[in-house]
Amino acid sequence: MTNGRTAPTLEGLTASERGRAGRLVEEIAHLEGMIARAEGRKAAALASLAAIAHSEGARSANPDGIEHARRAMAAEIAAATRAHPAQAKNSLEDAELLVHDLPRVHAALQSGRVSARHARVVSDAGRRLDPRLRAEIDAQAVQLAASRTPGELARVVKKRAAEVASLSLRERHERERRRRFVSLTDLDEAMSRLVLHLPTLEAHAIHDRATQLARIVRSDRAAVRDELRRECGHDAADECERAACACRDAAPEVIAAATDRRTFDQLRVDIMTDVLLTAEPSGHALHASGSGEALKHVRASVQVTVPTSMILDPDDGTAWVDDGALIAPGAARELAGRAAGWERLFHRADTGAIERVDHYRPSVAQRRALIGRDVTCRFPGCTTPARRADIDHTVAFAQGGATALTNLACLCEAHHVMKHRSDWRMRQKPGGVIEWTSPTGRRYEHEPASRVFFRDPSGSAPGIASGDRDGAGIRDLGPTADPPWSSPPDPGPPPRRTA
C-alpha cells in the first residue's frame, strides 16, 4: 500500500524461488569456471603453436622467415576456427604474452579462479611494459582479479603498470597524445559512430559538461509540462484535444518543450552535436602540450586526486579523476595551480585506507572523503562515479545511524533504491569494506577502490602475504547461516540527507 509518496517495496522471493535462484546462481558460477579453464587451455595451445611457428621460421634462410611462419600458422588457426586471419594472429601474440610473461595469471585462468576477461585486462596493462617489468604486475594481479570485475581490475592494474613503467606517465602521455585522432565509422540504418581519441581529463570534462547541460534541459522540460498540467490537466501540449484549451495559445518554444520526450542519452548527443556544429573553432590554441589552454575552459565538476610528490615533480606519482582513470601529470598540476583551495586526504600507506580530510566545513569534508574513498557506487561491479551517487546511511538515520564515515557509503540511485526496496542488505566493516547480502542469502564483500589506489605496492598490508586479506574488491563469502530477510527492511532516512 502506498501513500502517494513512498514506492512499495518488493514482496521478496518465495521459499521455492529462493532455493531455485540459489541453485541457478551456483550453476552459473560453475559454468563460468569451466569456461575460464577452457580459455586457459586454449591460451596454452596457442602459445605452443606460436613456438612451433617460431622454430620453423628460425630454420629458414629468409630474413623474414619467422614472420612468414607465424602468418602461415595464424592462417591455419583462422581456417579451423572460422576467424579472420588478423584476429588469429592477434590471438597468438596475446597467448604468448599471457603464458610466458604472466604465468601466475595464466595459472589462475587455467584453474578457473579468474575469467578470460580478467586475464585480458591484465595483458592489456602489461603489453606496453618491458617484459622484465611484467612480472611485477603478474605478482599482484591474481589476487586483485579474483575479487573484482574486469572494469574495476582494469583501473587498478593500469595504475600499477604506470607506477612500474620505465617511462614516466608524463612521457608516455606525451607520446600517446601525439596520436590523438577523430574517427568516423558508418553503421547500419543511416547512423554513424564518431570517436575522439583525446586526453582523459578533457574527455571527462566534455562528457560531464554535456551531462550538466542535459540535466538543465530535462529539468526545464519537466517544469513546462508541470505548468501545462496545472492549467490544462494533461501532460503535454500534443495530447490536447480541446479547441479552446489554454495550451493552444502557448508560444512555439513552450509547445516544443512540453512535447520533448528525448531520453537523457539523446539529450547529451544532441547537445554535443549542437556545440560542435555551432561553436567557433579555437583548437589551434590547444596544440601545445601542457599549455593549459584547454583547462581555461573547463567548468565541469570533476574530482582530481593529485599526490603532493607530483606537484613537486611531474614524473613522480600518478593522478586520477574520480572514477579512477589516470590523467596527464601536466594537466593535474595545472588544475592544482588554478584551484582556489586544496583538500588533503590523509591515508595509510600500508592499507590505502582514507584516515581523514582536513577542511573547514566538516559536512563537505565528509562528502569529499567519501568520494575519495568509494570512487564509484559501492554495489559490486557498478561504475557510476561516487560524485554522481547518493550518500546513504548504512544504518538508517531514523534508526540511530550516525552521519559518520563509518556509516556512510556512496550508492547510485538505482542501487540506493534497491537497498531500501528489496531484500538486499548491507553492513559496513572497518576500512570502508561493505558486506552485501543477497536475497538468496549469499554474502559479498566490496572493498573501496581507494584502498588499492593509495596502498603502497611495495609494502604488504595485513594478511596479503598469507593470502587472507580483509576485504578484497568483490569477495564471495558464500551463503549466510540465517537469511537476511529475518529482520525488517531498512526504511531509510525519512528526509533526504547527505553529508
N, C-alpha and C positions, 0 to 999 in steps of 0.2 A: 504493500500500500504506500502511495506517495502523497506528499503534501503540496506538490507543485514546485517544490524547490529541491528536494532530495531524490536522486535517482535510486531505483530499487537495487538491492544487492542481488547477486546470483544466488540461486537456491542451493547450490552445492551439488556435488556428484552423489548419486545414489551408491549404496554399498556395491552393487553389481557393476556400475560404471567405474567406480574407483578401482575395483580389482582388475577389471579388463584393461583400463587405461594403464595401470601399473605394469601389467604383463606386456602390453604393446610397447611401452617406453623401454622396457628391458630388452625386448626383441630388436627394436631399432638400434639401441646401443650395441647389441651383439653383432648385428649386421654391419654397422659402421666399423667395428673392429675387424671383421672379416675382410671388408673392402680395403682397409688400411694394410692388412697383412698381404693381400694380393698385390697392392701397389708397391709394397716393399720388395716383393719377389720380382715384380716387373722391372723395377729400377735396377736390381742386381743383374737381371738378364740383359738389359740394355747396356749396362756398363761392360759386361763381358763381351757383347757383340762389338762395342766400340774398341775394346782391347784387341780383338781378333782383326778388325779392320786396320788398326794402327800397325799391328805386326805385319800384315800383308803389304801395306804401303811402304813400310820401312825397308822391305826387301827389294823394292823396285829401284831401278836406276833413275827413274824420273824424279826430278826435284819436287814435283807436286804429287808424288805417289801416295802419300798419306792422305791428302785431301781427296784425291780421286777414290781411294779405297773407302774412305768414310762416306763419301757421297753415294757410292755403289751400295754400301751396307744400308744406308738410310733409305734408298730406293727399294731394297729388299723388304725392309720393315713396313714401308708405306704400302707396298703392294699387298702384303699379307694382312694388314690391318685396315685397309681401305682408307688411308690417311694421305694427306698432302706430303710430298717428299720433304718440303721445307719443315713441316711440322715434325716429321720423323727425325730429321737431322737435329732439330732443337731438342727433341726428347733424348737423343743420345748424349748430347752435351749436358743437359740437366741431370741425367742419371749419373754421369761421370763425376760431376761436382758433388752430388749428394753422397754417392757411395765412397768416393776416395777422400774428399775434403771435409765431409760432415758425417763421419761414421757413426757417431752417437745418435744423431737424428735419424739416420737410416735404420739403425738397430731398433729405435723406438717405433719407427714406421712398420718394420717387419713384425714386431711383436704386437702391433695394434694399439700401442699406447698413444700415438698421435696419428692424425689423418694426413692424407696426401696434400691437402690444402695447407695444413700447418707446415709440412716439410717444404712446400713451395715458397712460402713467405720467408723461411729461414734461408733457403737457397738464393732467393732474390736479394736478401740483405747482404749475404756473403759474396755475391757474384762480383761486386766491384772492389772487394778487398784482395790484397795479396794472398796467395794460397796459404802462406805461413801464418797469416792472421786469422784465417777462418776457424782455426782450432779454438780460439777464444770464444767465438760465437757458438760453436758446436758444444762447448763445455757447459754453457748456461741455457741453451735453447730448449733442451729436452724438458727440463723441469718447468720452464715457462710455458712451453707448448702444451704440456699435459693439463694445464689449468686455465687456458684462455682460448677464446675464439680466434680464428685466423686473423681477423681485423685487429683485435687487441694485441695479439702477438706481433703483428707487423709493426705497430707503433713502437713496441719495446725493442725489438731486435734491430730496427733501423737506427734507433738512438744508440744502442750498444755498438753497432757497426761504425757509426760516426765517431764514437769515442776511441775506438781502437785503430781506426784507419791511419795509414801512413801519411796521407794528406789531411790537412785540417778541413773542417766543414766549410770554412770560408773559401779555401782553394777549390774544393770540389764544387761548391755552389757557383763560383765564377766560371768554372769550366762548363757546367751544365747550363748556366744562364745564357751562354753564347749559343745554345741550341734552341732557344725559345722560338716557337713557331705557332702558326694557326693552320689547322687542317679542316678540310670540308669533305664530308662523305655523303653522297646521295643515297637515300634509303627508299623503301617502298612507299606507295601511296602519296607521292609528291612531297615527301618530307626529307630533310637532311639533318646531319649532325655536325655542328660547328664546335671544334675543340681548340682551346687555348692552352699552350704549354708555357707557363709563366711562373715566376717565383711564388712560393707558398703564401707569404704574408699578403701580397697584393691579391692573390686569388681568394683567400679567406675574406679579405676586406670587401672585394667586389660582391661575393656571394652574400655577405652579411648586409651590405648596403641594399641589395635587391630585396632581401628578406624584410628589412625595416620598411622599405617603401611599399612592399606588398601588404604588410600589416596595416599601414596607414590607409591604403586604398580599400582593403577589406573592411576596416572599421568605418570608413566614410560611407561605403555602400550599405552596411548594416544600419547605420543611423538614418539614412534616407528611407530605407524600407520600413523601419520602425515608425517614422513620421507618417508615411503613407498609410500604414496600418491603423494608426490612431485616427487619421482623417477619413479614410475610405473603408476600412475594415478588411482589406486584403493585403497580401504580402508584396505584390509588385504591380506596377502600372500595366504590364502586359496581361494581367489577369482580369482587368476591369471589363465589365460588360454593360455598364450603365452609361448612357449617353451624357447624363448630367453630372457625372462624378467629378469631384474636385481635381482628381489626377489628370483629367483630360486637358486642363489648362496649365499643367505644370510645364516648366521650362524643359527644353530638349535634354539638357545635361542632367536634370533631375530624373527624367524618364530613363536615360541611359544608365544612371547609377542604380536605379531601382531594379532594372532588368538584368544587371550584370551578375551572371551566375558562374563566373570563372573560378576554377579551383586555385589553391594557393600556388601550386607549381605553374599553372598557366599564367597567373599574375606575374610571377617572377620572370618567366620567359618574355612576356610582353614588355615588361618594364626594361629589362636589359636590352631587348631589341630596339625599343624606343630611344634609349640613351645612346646606343651605338650608332643609330641612324641619324640622330639629330644633334649630337654634341659636336662642338668644334674640335678638330684634331689638335692634339698637343703632344703626341707620342714622341715627336722629335726632341723634346726636352728630357726624355727619360732614358736616352741611350747610354748615358754614362753610369756605369755600375757604381752604386754607393753614393750617388749624388744627392739622394734624399728627395728628389723632385716628386716622385710618386707619393711619398709619405706625407707631403704637404696637403694632399687632397683626401687623405684617409680620415674619415669621420665615423667609421663603423666602430661598433663595440666589440673589441677582440682582446681577450686577456693574454698577455705575453709574459712568460717566465724567463727571466734573464739571470744567469748566475753572475755574482759580482766579479768573478775571475774574468768573464768575457768583457765586462765593461772596461777592465784594465788592459786585456789582451784579446783581440778578436779571434785568435787561434786557440784560445784556452776555454774549453767547455762547449756546451750546446744549449740553444734556446729554442723554445717551442710555444705554439699557440695553445688555446685552451683545450683542444681535443687531442693534443699530443703530437701534431705534425711539426717537424723541425723547420725552422726558418733561418734565413741567412744571418750570420753574425752582424754584418753591416747594417741590415735593416733593424735588428734588435737593438743595437747600440744607438742608432738614430732615434728610435722611438723612446728609448730610455732618456736620451738627452732632451727630447721635446716634452716629456711627461711633466705635468705640474707637480707631481709628488710620487714617491715610490712607496710600495708596501713590501716590507721584508717578511719572507717566510722563513722561520727558524725550523730546521728539521734535523733529525738524527741521521748521521752518515751511515750508521750500520744497518738501519732498517728502512730509511727513507721516509719515516712517518713525520707528518707535519706536527710540530710541537705547539707553536703559537705564531700569531701575526701581530706585529706592532702597528697600531693605528689609533687615531684619536677617538673615533666613534666605534664602540665595541660591536654594535649590530652589523655595521659594514665590514668590520674585520672578520666577523664570523662568516659572513657570506663569502668573502674573498678566500678565507681559509678553506671553506667547503668546496669552492670551485677549484682551488689549487689541489686539494686532497682528492676529490672524487673524479675530476677531469671530465667524466661523462655520467650519464644516468647510471645508477648503481644496480639496475637489474642486469643479470649476467647476459652479455652479448649486445646490449643496447649501446649505440654510439652517439646518441643525442648529447651535444655538449652540455656540461653542467651549467654553463652560463645561461642556457635557454631552458633549463629544467626548473621544476618547483623545488622548494626546500621543505622537506617533510619531517615531521617529528616521528621518530621510530616508535616511541611510546607516545600516544596522543597527548597533546597539551591538556585536553579536557580531563584526561585521566591522571594528571600529575606529572606528565613527562616534561623534563627541563628543556629550556631553549639553550642547549649547550652542544658543543661539537660532538660529544659522546652520544648525543641523542638526535642528531640531525643528519640527513643524507639527501643528496640530490636525486630526484626521480622525475623523469619526463612525464608529461600529462597523462599519457596512456598507462604507464606503469604505476603512477600515483593513484589513478582511478582504480586500476586492477587491485592494488594493495588494499583499498578500502571497500571494494565491492565484490571481492571474490574470496576464495578460501586460501589464497596465497598469504603467508605470514613472513614477517622479517623481524630479526632482532640484531642489535649491534654489539659487536665484541670489541675488545681493546684494539687500538690502532686503526679504527675505522673499518674493520672487517665486518661485512654484512652476511648474516646467515639467513638464507631464504628457505622456506619450507613450502613445497608444492601441495596442491590439493590431493595428490596421491600419497603424500607423506614422505616424499624424498626431500633431502636437505642438500643445499648447495651453498658453499662459502664463496664470497666475492671480495677480493682484496682490492682496495683503491689503487688505480694505476700509478698514483704519485709515489707509492712505496717502492715501486720498481724504478721509476724515473729518478728519484732522489737517492736511492740506495747506491752506495759506493760499490761498483762491480768487483773491485779488488779485495773488498772485505767480505766477511761472512756473517750474515745475520743469524740470530739464534735459530738453530735447527736446520740450516741449509746443509751443513756438512753431513748430517745424518739422513738427509732426505725427508725430514719430518717438519718442514717449515710451517709455521702457523699462518693459515690464511693465504693460500695461493690464489691466483686470479679467479678461476672458477673451479671449485673443488667439490666433487660429488661425494657427499658423506653417507649416501645410502638412505634407506627408509628410516623414519623415526619409530621409536617404541610406541609412542602414543600419537594418534592422528592430530594434526594441527587444528582441526575444527572442533576439538573438545572444549575450547574456550570460546566465549562470544566474540564476534568480529570486532575489530578496532574501528570505532565510528569516526576517528579522525577529529581534528580540532574543529570546534563549531564555527569560528570565523577563519578566513584565510589569513594566515600569519606566517611571515617569513622573517628570517633573521638577517 
